[in-house]
């Protein structure tokens, strides 16, 4: 029978014990599991009797697996019986082991108490960026630039907007440095592709000219030896190409779109900009609503939950980079950070996400939000389309009535509920700037097959495997005497 004691900072201590008989049975199981490892003179490997193993090695050699045999199922049962929402791996502390059996405690972090404040009818500024003739014309101008051609220029010097083909080589204190040389390199002037000052000093020179320019590397430059350094570049211009925009007429419209006239194209651009502005304003409003509700909520967030979220954020970043053909460790080398520094930079975001998710969960319980069978089926169908899988296959892989799919649906519906109940107000003067597209709400993201499986695995790890890898405190058990028990890429 487990004894539960609440501690500070959302920690709970679970006290458990096993009788001498139960512990003896666990020792026997540990012996059966490991007997092939034991060697005693006069016996073949794996044939040493139990009593001789204990006499020769000491009973402590069997303790680790015996503890696992007892602790893991007892812990899982205690969590279930006491409805503990565990968010950390347990810390095992053995108080007594041996002739009187096994007495131990497990300390875990659980979800904190959430004290909701006002969450319905909160006042939130709402602003939508204006769509005008100017914004439509700006988009058409971008379309012209995307379809521009380059023509050689011989009769004038280079100017911003031109593309120049150059040779260059950089020197620091008169010595060429690694990575500072290029040949027949195409550089668009004014693009900001090179370090500050470089492109500006190319402006005004003509084809065939060879010249030197002086620059200063930024203090945050990725190469340590060049941070804040003064440097000289020799440059030769081989070619200057001017950007020639196409004529803005109906023929251009036919070439770049499905429309026949400029008026039709403008009308379509305006419609798309209106829809985008409405969507962005809605996303901003949802995020701001959640922020207000979170600010009204009292909760002490356990460090373990933030640390877990930091791992999730780092994995998400690595996954996004991998999809772009990049590796996170190479990126960290480039920006001069190690993994711990990188994770620490994500801590504020992790804290926000953890609190938001706790708030959403508390509100969903307060309003008794549920996921219907139809909503669940639609979610699975959307996942099947997103991953180009057969719906029946992905449903089978996720299992029947997957709790994380339902949790995702409930979270999304709860956030929408809060936004629907919120009161829209006029933005303050300093907020009445052009709205940028909002980031996705910090609520839980759509659960994929892989993330659903990972969450299930993480939960089982937290609830079922305290003995081997999670023991933070030393136990009072005897140690085994068997020695053989111990066991960047450059960018």
N, C-alpha and C positions, 0 to 999 in steps of 0.2 A: 504494500500500500504506500503510495507516494505522499509525502508531506510537502506542501507548497508554501513557500514564504516569499512575499513580495519585497523587493529591495528598491533602492533608488535608481533613477535613470532607466526606468522601464525594464529592470532586470528581475528575474524570478529564479529562486533557488529551489531545486527539486531534490529532496532527500529520499534516498531509497536504500534498501538492504536486501541481501540474500542470505539464507540460512547456510550453515555449514554443509548440510546435505546438498543444497542447490549448488553451492560453490564446488563441492567435491565432484558433482556430475559435470560441471563446466570444465573442471581440470581434466577430467577423463576425456571430454570432447577435444580439448586443446591437445592432449597427448596423442589421440588418434589422428588429429590433423597434422601433427608435426613429427610423428615418430620416425619417419624416414630420414629425418635430419640428424637424429641422435646416434652417436657412435661411442661404444664402450668396449674396451679390450675383452676379447673372448666371445663377442656377439656380432652377428652380421648386422649391417646397417638396416635399420627398420625393424629389428627383432629384439631390441632391448626392452625388457619388461618395464611396466609403469613404475613400480617401486624402486627399481634400480636407477631409472632416469632421475627420479626425485632425489635419491641418495647421492648420485654421482654429480648431478648438475645443480641440485637445489630446486625446491618447488617453484621458486620465482621464475624459472625459465618457462613455465606454463601459464604465468599470470596474464600476459597481454591478451592472448586469444581467449582465455577463460573470462576475462573482464568483458571482452566483446560479446561473448556468448550470453552473458547476463545483462549487461547494460543496454545494448541496442534495443532488444524487444521491450524491456521494462521502460525505457525512455519513451519509445513510440507510444506505448499504452498510456503513460502518464500524460503525455501531450494531448492525446485524444480524449481521455476521461475528464481532463480539466479544461478542455476547450482553449488551449494556449495557442496564440497566433505567433509562432516563433519566427524571428527575422535574423537570427544569427546561429552560427554553429555552437553547440554546447561546450562548456568548459568543465572538464571532469576533475574532481578532487576526491581521491580515495582516502577515507579516514581510517579504515581498519580492514585488514585483509589477512587471512590465514585460518587459524583453528576455529575462530568464531564466525567464519563466513566472510561476507563482504558488505561493508557499509561505505556509502559514497554519496556525493552531491553532484548535481549538474546545474550549472548556472547558465541561463540563456537570456537573451534580450527578446522581449515581445513587443508587439505593436503598442504604441503609447495610447493613453486616453486622449480623445479629441473632444474639446469643448467648443461646440459650434456657437458662433454668434449669429447675427442676422445674415441669412443667406437668401431669402426671398425678397424681391422688391428693392434690392440695393440700387443706388444711383450710380450710373456709369456714363461718362461722356461718349457720344457717338459722333463720328465725323467721317464723311466720305469725300475722297478727293474729287475735284470737279473735272469733268470732261469738257474740253473747249475745242474751238477750231484750231487753236495753237497746238494742243496735244495731238490732235489728228494729223496736222501738218508735220509735226515732229516725227511721227511714226512713218509717214510717207517719205520724209527726208532720210530716215534710217534705211528704208527699203531702197532708195536711190543709191545710198552709199554701199549697201551690200551688193548692188549690181553695177558698181562703178568699174571702169576700165582704167588701166595705167598706160600712159603714153610717155615716151622718152622726151626729156627736156634738154635742149642744148644751148638755148640763148639766154638763160638766166640762172641765178644762183638758187640753191636749195632753200625752201621755205617750209614752215610748218604745214603738215598735211601731205607733203611729198614723201615718197619712198626712195631712199638712197641705197645704192649698193656700194658697200665700203669694205676696205681692209682696215684693221685696227690692231694695235698692240699696246698693252698697258705696262707702265714702269713705276716702281716705287723705289725712291732713292736711287734712280738710275738703273735699277735691276728689274728685268722682266719678271712678272709674277705668273704663277700657274693659273690657267683659266682666263687670262686676260687678252688672248689673241683670237682673231677671227679673220677669215678671208671670204670675200664676195658675200658678205652678210647683208641681207635685206632688212633695213630698219626704217620704220615709219616715223618720221619726225613729229613730235608732239604726242606720241603714244605713251610716253613714260616707261618704255621698256627697259631703258638703260638707267644707270644711276643719275641722280639729279645733276643737271648742268651739262651732261654729255650732249644730249640732242640739241640743246639751245646753241651750243658752240659749233655745231655742224651747219646750222642755218647760216646762210650768207656765203657759203663756199660753192664753187662751181666744179663741173666734171673735170677730172684730171688734176685737181689741186691736192697737194700733200701739205698737211699742217699738223700742229700739235695743240692739244687742249689740256687745261688743268681742271681737275675735279677733286672733290673730297668725298670719300666713301662714308655712308651713313654709320652712326654709332651702333646701330642694330644689325649691321651687315652680317651675313651668315658665316663668312670666312673670318676667323679670329684675327689673323694677321693683317687684315685689311680694315677692320673696324675703325672708323674715324680717321683713316690714313689719307694723306695727300698723295695724289697720283697724277702721272702725265700719260696721255694717250697720243700716239702718232696715228693719224688717220689719212687715208687716201680715198677719194670719191671716184668710183668707176662709172657710175650711172645715176641719173636723177629721173624719177618717174612721177609725173603729176597724175592726180586722181581726176578722172573725167566722169562727171555724173551724167546719166542718161537724161534725155529730154522728158519732162513731165507731161505726158500726153496719153491719149487713149491707147496708142500702140505699146507704150511702156506698161500700162495697166494690163493689157492682154498678155504680155510676156511674163509678168511676175505674179499674176493672180488668175482666178477663175472668172473675173469680171471683164466687161467690155468697155466700161467707161470710168473716168476718174470719179464721177459723182457716186457711182455704185461702190467703188472701192472705199471712198471716204465714209459712206454710210455704214459699210461693214466694219471698218476700223472703229467708228464711233460706237457701234453696238457692242463690239468686243471689249472696248475700253470701259464702257458703262458696266458690263457684266463683271469685269475684273475689279473695278472700283467697288462694286457692291460686295463681291466676295471678300476682298481684302478688308473692307470696313467691318464686315461681319466677323471675320477672324480676329481682328483687333478687339472688337467689342467683347467677343467670347473670352479672350485672354484677359482683358481688363476686368471683366466680371469675376472671373475666377480669382484674380489677384485681390479684388476687394473682399470677396468672401473669405479668402485665405487670411487676409489682414484682420478680419473680424473673428478669426478662430484662434483659440489657445491650444497649443500642443508643444510638448517638449520632445523634439525629434532625437531619437537615439543615434549615437555616432555610427553604430553598426549599420543602420539603414542607409545613412549617407555614404558610407564606405562601399556598400553593395551597389548603390546607384552610380558611384564613381566608376566601378568596374563595368557596369552596363554602358555608361557613356563612352568609356575608352574603347569598348568592343564595337559600339556603334560607329565611332570615328574610324576605327581600323577597317570595318566592313565597307564604309563609304569610300575610303581611300583605295581599298582593294578593287572595288568596282571600277575605279578610274585608273587602275594599273599601278597604284602607288603602294608603298609599304609604310606603316606607321613608324617603325623604328628608323627608317631612312629619313622620314620627315622630321622626326625629333632630332636626329643628328644635324639636319639642315638648320633648324631653328635654335640649336644649342641647348636642348633640354633633355633630361632623362625622364623615364616613365613616371616617377614619383612627382616630379615638378609639373609634368603635363597634367596628371590627375589632380594635383592641388589647384591648378588653374581652373579646373572644371567644378571645384567644390561649390561655389555659389549657385551654379546651375543645378547641381545635384540636390542641394538643400531645397531649392524651389520646387523641383520635381517631386521630391519625397513629400513635402508638405502639401502640395497640390493634390497628389494622389491620396494622401490620408484624408484630406478635406472632401474630396469627391466620394471616397468610400463612405465617410460618415454621413454625408448628405444623402447618398443613395439608400443607406439604411434608414435614415430618418423619414424619407418620403416613400420607402418601400418600393423602390424602382426594380423592375424585373425585365428579363429578356424573354420575349415570346418565342415560341417554336418557329414561327415564320421569320422572325429576325435572325434567329440562329441559322436557319437554312440559307437565308440570303447572304449571311456573312461567309459561310462555307463556300457558297457559289462564287462570291467575289474573290475569295482566296484562290479558288481553282482557276479562275480566269487570269488572275495576277501571276500565278506560277505555271500557267499553261499545263494544268493537270486535269485529269478527269475528276469530276466532282465526287463520284463514289470512292475513288482511290484516296483523295485527300480526307474525306470524311472518315474512312476506315483508319487512316494513319493517325488522325487526331483522336479517334475514339469517340464513343457515344457521349453526347452531352458534355463536351469538354468544358471544364470549369473556367479555363482562361479565355475561351472564346466568349462565354457568357459574361465574364467579368469585363471584358473589353466593350461589349455592347452596352452593358449597364453604365460603365464609366462615360461612354460617349453620350448616351441619352441623358445622363445626369448633368453633364456640362451644358447640353442644349437646353435642358429644363431651367438651369440657373440663368442662362442668357434670355430665355423667353420671359422669365419672371422679372428680370432686371428692368429698371426704369431708365430710358435713354434721356440724357441731358445734353445741353449745349456744351461743347468743349470750351475750356478756358482760352484766353487770348494766346498764351504761350504754347497751347497745345494745338492751335488752329493752323498747323503747318500741313503741307501735303503729306498725306498718309502713305507710308511705305507698306508693301505687302507684309502681312503679319507672319511671324513664325507659327508653326503648328502649336496648338495648345499643349501645355505640359502634362496633360492627362495621359493615361496609358495609351500606347500606340496599338495599332491593329496587330493582333497576335498571329504570327505566321506559324506554319507547322513546326519550323525549327525552334522558334522562341517558345512555343507552347511546350515542346518537349524539354527545352532547357529549363524553363520555370518548374516543370514537374520534377526534373532531376535535382534542381537546387533545393526544392522543398523537401524532397526525400533526404538529401544530404543533411539539411538542417535538423530534420526530425529523427533520423535513423542511425547516423554514424558518428557518435560522439567519442568512441573509445580510442581509435588508433591515431587519427591525425589532428584531433582537436584538443588534446590534453594540454592545457596551458600550465597547470600547476603540477609539481612533482607528486607522484603518489608515494605511499609508504610501503609499496610492494618491494620485495627484494629484486635486485637486478639480475638478469641472466649472466652466467659466467662464461657463456660461449662466445668467443670472439667473433666468429663468422656470422653472428646475428646482426652486426652493425653493417649494417650495410657499408658584329654589327657590321653585320655587313657594312663595309665602308661605303658611304655615299659617293 
